[in-house]
């Protein structure tokens, strides 16, 4: 029988210099919780300005090197790609609990390497017998350096109308970075029995054209009309527009995913983690209002 997790043990944060990793370390610092940053590039960690001596960890290194970096870990958070969860599970001490970030990309109708890697990571955790949870966020926005809303802003600023497949009627449910961090912190505060998986999403699903309108409004921009264009046409056009200066790059795969609903029940998230995430309106008001 494994000993229970140690609530006050330092949190080993894999991917601490990335967007979600940085945000988590800042939250741990504010809460007075010690943490150990684990990163591939120590110089990149130093550039964050956050305190803490980083350990180098590359999850593609030999298992012995990964195990050495995690040898004293009791609470592990991984913000690295979920395809590495198997390596983490194999290397972590038996008593360590895990909180791993996955992605709702694994639920797409068009599986790709990203989504399949997440599914493999989830299976590795659930079949390991380890205590912990994989949190599957929807599209994350509001982080330092995030590109999802910034690219959309770039299109709104440069185009008089926005061409969207099916007129942007497919549902999306993006989650604010602060709520991703809050979810990880709440997951760290729970004692998980065995492996679990949980979707974390924004407080409301909206049609993509509504998301576009919210971004424009909270950025102080004029709302752009939406033009209904077949996805096949847009997928062909984006290969041309990607070469035009000043326009954000959009891939054919991203266009295709705009045709499927990405809405999720957040009642399990509320029950497990004890909070209700921001709606897109609330999150974008906070994010874009602060950046004006």
C-alpha atoms as one frame of an Amber mdcrd trajectory, in Angstrom:
protein
   0.000   0.000   0.000   1.405   3.401  -1.003   1.717   6.109   1.659  -0.639
   9.069   1.202   0.677  12.158  -0.629   2.401  14.772   1.500   0.253  17.968
   1.335   3.158  20.308   2.106   5.789  18.600  -0.044   7.269  20.773  -2.801
   5.494  20.568  -6.143   7.766  19.396  -8.945   6.590  21.345 -12.012   7.542
  19.777 -15.339   7.543  22.383 -18.091   7.838  25.249 -15.608   9.082  27.729
 -18.221   6.075  27.224 -20.529   2.883  29.276 -20.417   0.882  27.076 -18.043
   4.001  26.137 -16.061   4.944  29.770 -15.449   1.417  30.640 -14.402   1.326
  27.708 -11.992   4.684  28.566 -10.419   3.528  32.159  -9.906   0.376  30.888
  -8.177   2.346  28.475  -6.000   4.704  31.298  -5.038   1.773  33.531  -4.073
   0.249  30.708  -2.019   3.536  30.048  -0.239   3.855  26.543  -1.665   7.438
  25.474  -2.474   8.093  24.217  -5.979  10.902  22.690  -8.019  11.049  23.882
 -11.653  11.911  21.124 -14.126  12.788  22.428 -17.592  14.692  21.521 -20.741
  16.237  25.002 -21.006  17.463  26.436 -17.706  18.227  29.820 -19.304  14.602
  30.114 -20.424  13.491  29.499 -16.849  15.809  32.206 -15.548  14.295  34.601
 -18.095  10.881  34.247 -16.406  12.192  36.155 -13.388  10.534  33.703 -11.003
  12.531  32.458  -8.014  13.650  28.866  -7.817  16.671  26.897  -8.976  15.643
  24.863 -12.002  16.632  21.286 -12.674  17.206  20.247 -16.233  14.748  17.597
 -17.404  14.226  16.409 -20.963  11.514  13.752 -21.063  13.100  12.227 -24.164
  16.301  11.494 -22.236  17.041   7.941 -21.024  14.708   6.743 -18.231  17.547
   6.841 -15.705  18.028  10.588 -16.288  14.299  11.272 -15.921  14.188   9.183
 -12.744  17.170  11.077 -11.324  15.426  14.443 -11.820  12.269  13.139 -10.098
  13.888  11.021  -7.386  12.671  13.179  -4.460   9.281  14.137  -5.934   6.089
  13.500  -3.971   3.759  15.824  -5.891   4.299  16.210  -9.644   2.547  18.515
 -12.073   3.319  18.046 -15.747   2.437  20.830 -18.172   4.484  19.103 -20.897
   2.704  17.387 -23.777   0.675  14.449 -22.481   2.466  12.012 -24.789   5.268
  12.071 -22.183   3.073  10.880 -19.309   4.190   7.285 -19.783   7.813   8.305
 -19.252   6.853  10.308 -16.160   4.833   7.444 -14.687   7.714   5.039 -15.250
  10.302   7.346 -13.665   8.425   8.902 -10.732   8.808   7.500  -7.213   6.016
   5.040  -6.300   4.535   7.370  -3.669   4.326  10.414  -5.957   0.920  11.730
  -7.022   0.495  13.279 -10.466  -1.481  16.096 -12.036  -0.987  16.167 -15.810
  -2.303  18.494 -18.477  -3.878  16.815 -21.476  -6.106  18.401 -24.095  -9.630
  18.055 -25.441  -7.947  17.646 -28.836  -8.140  13.927 -28.128 -11.906  14.121
 -28.717 -11.712  15.567 -32.235 -13.362  13.741 -35.127 -10.079  14.076 -37.023
  -7.370  12.468 -34.866  -3.878  13.862 -35.343  -0.518  13.251 -33.702  -1.299
  15.775 -30.963  -4.638  14.223 -30.032  -3.408  10.647 -30.278  -0.461  11.530
 -28.038  -2.873  12.873 -25.429  -4.954   9.686 -25.607  -1.814   7.577 -25.131
  -0.792   9.678 -22.138  -4.221   9.301 -20.548  -4.100   5.548 -21.018  -0.635
   5.451 -19.463  -1.900   7.236 -16.347  -5.162   5.323 -15.995  -3.539   1.927
 -16.460  -0.587   2.652 -14.159  -2.411   2.358 -10.851  -0.953   5.745  -9.902
  -2.878   8.305  -7.855  -3.550  11.402  -9.891  -5.550  13.090 -12.607  -5.179
  14.228 -16.183  -6.896  17.564 -16.773  -8.058  18.101 -20.366  -8.381  21.842
 -21.054 -10.212  23.248 -24.033  -8.552  26.102 -25.952  -6.583  28.122 -23.394
  -6.465  31.907 -23.658  -5.176  34.725 -21.509  -1.675  33.411 -20.821   1.457
  35.481 -21.342   2.485  34.819 -24.929  -0.666  32.898 -25.896  -1.490  32.988
 -29.573  -5.113  31.895 -29.954  -6.890  35.165 -29.212  -3.957  37.235 -30.508
  -4.248  35.649 -33.954  -7.989  36.223 -33.959  -7.375  39.862 -33.048  -4.945
  40.131 -35.946  -7.597  38.908 -38.379 -10.248  41.256 -36.959  -7.914  44.226
 -37.336  -6.918  43.419 -40.917 -10.061  42.053 -42.566 -13.291  43.987 -43.279
 -15.274  40.733 -43.036 -14.390  37.422 -41.400 -14.871  34.314 -43.543 -15.836
  31.377 -41.328 -16.904  27.824 -42.159 -20.659  27.370 -41.577 -20.790  31.042
 -40.608 -19.019  30.286 -37.324 -21.991  28.387 -35.874 -19.927  25.587 -34.297
 -19.633  25.798 -30.512 -16.435  26.548 -28.615 -15.806  26.707 -24.873 -12.380
  28.257 -24.272 -10.927  28.358 -20.771  -9.105  31.321 -19.237  -5.510  30.628
 -18.153  -6.249  31.710 -14.576  -8.925  29.002 -14.418  -6.499  26.386 -15.752
  -4.106  27.371 -12.952  -6.926  27.315 -10.430  -7.911  23.828 -11.619  -4.348
  22.537 -11.181  -4.131  24.061  -7.707  -7.462  22.469  -6.751  -6.307  19.111
  -8.147  -3.153  19.348  -6.029  -5.355  19.863  -2.978  -7.267  16.631  -3.537
  -6.254  13.127  -2.544  -6.858  11.095  -5.706  -7.410   7.373  -5.377  -6.107
   5.798  -8.570  -6.013   7.514 -11.929  -8.671   9.922 -13.187  -9.353  12.109
 -16.229 -11.337  15.343 -16.189 -12.276  17.919 -18.816 -11.762  21.539 -17.751
 -13.540  24.121 -19.903 -14.899  27.642 -19.765 -18.132  28.448 -17.977 -20.198
  28.688 -21.163 -20.141  27.336 -24.703 -20.662  29.963 -27.420 -20.813  29.856
 -31.197 -17.504  30.799 -32.781 -19.022  33.907 -34.386 -20.113  34.996 -30.890
 -16.547  34.503 -29.644 -15.308  36.704 -32.494 -17.800  39.408 -31.503 -16.727
  39.222 -27.848 -13.058  39.536 -28.779 -13.794  42.601 -30.915 -15.942  44.242
 -28.243 -13.525  43.745 -25.367 -10.592  44.853 -27.536 -12.445  48.066 -28.420
 -12.750  47.145 -32.106 -15.681  47.381 -34.481 -17.559  44.133 -34.879 -16.809
  42.528 -38.243 -19.531  40.878 -40.348 -19.149  37.121 -40.720 -19.151  35.576
 -44.179 -20.293  31.955 -44.507 -17.663  30.196 -46.623 -17.358  26.422 -47.146
 -14.543  24.878 -45.129 -13.044  23.309 -48.260 -12.697  26.741 -49.861 -11.107
  28.245 -46.757  -8.710  25.322 -46.434  -7.518  26.020 -49.956  -7.296  29.782
 -49.410  -5.293  29.521 -46.179  -2.447  27.954 -48.122  -2.277  31.193 -50.111
  -2.965  33.695 -47.314  -0.213  32.147 -45.171   2.249  33.757 -47.595   0.721
  37.230 -47.303   2.530  39.613 -44.932   0.588  40.873 -41.945  -1.970  38.038
 -41.797  -1.740  35.454 -39.001  -1.055  31.936 -40.220  -4.054  29.579 -40.087
  -3.635  25.939 -41.076  -6.102  23.759 -43.004  -6.408  21.488 -39.949  -7.479
  24.464 -37.819 -10.101  25.417 -40.388 -11.484  21.880 -40.360 -11.708  21.838
 -36.565 -13.798  25.026 -36.722 -16.603  22.934 -38.199 -17.061  20.690 -35.118
 -18.677  21.558 -31.804 -16.260  21.701 -28.882 -18.690  22.047 -25.982 -18.373
  20.074 -22.729 -20.289  19.412 -19.530 -18.456  21.201 -16.716 -20.520  19.729
 -13.878 -17.862  17.032 -13.214 -15.232  19.809 -13.093 -17.319  21.802 -10.614
 -17.887  18.757  -8.425 -14.272  17.599  -8.404 -12.476  20.933  -8.201 -14.973
  23.104  -6.336 -15.274  26.162  -8.559 -17.072  27.495 -11.616 -14.799  28.820
 -14.383 -15.260  32.171 -16.101 -17.488  32.479 -19.128 -15.818  33.718 -22.349
 -17.399  37.130 -21.773 -15.940  37.378 -18.260 -12.530  36.044 -19.199 -12.103
  38.158 -22.329 -13.179  41.280 -20.447 -10.454  40.622 -17.877  -7.805  39.616
 -20.429  -8.343  42.193 -23.161  -9.445  44.972 -20.850  -6.174  44.634 -18.927
  -4.119  44.660 -22.133  -5.554  47.870 -23.580
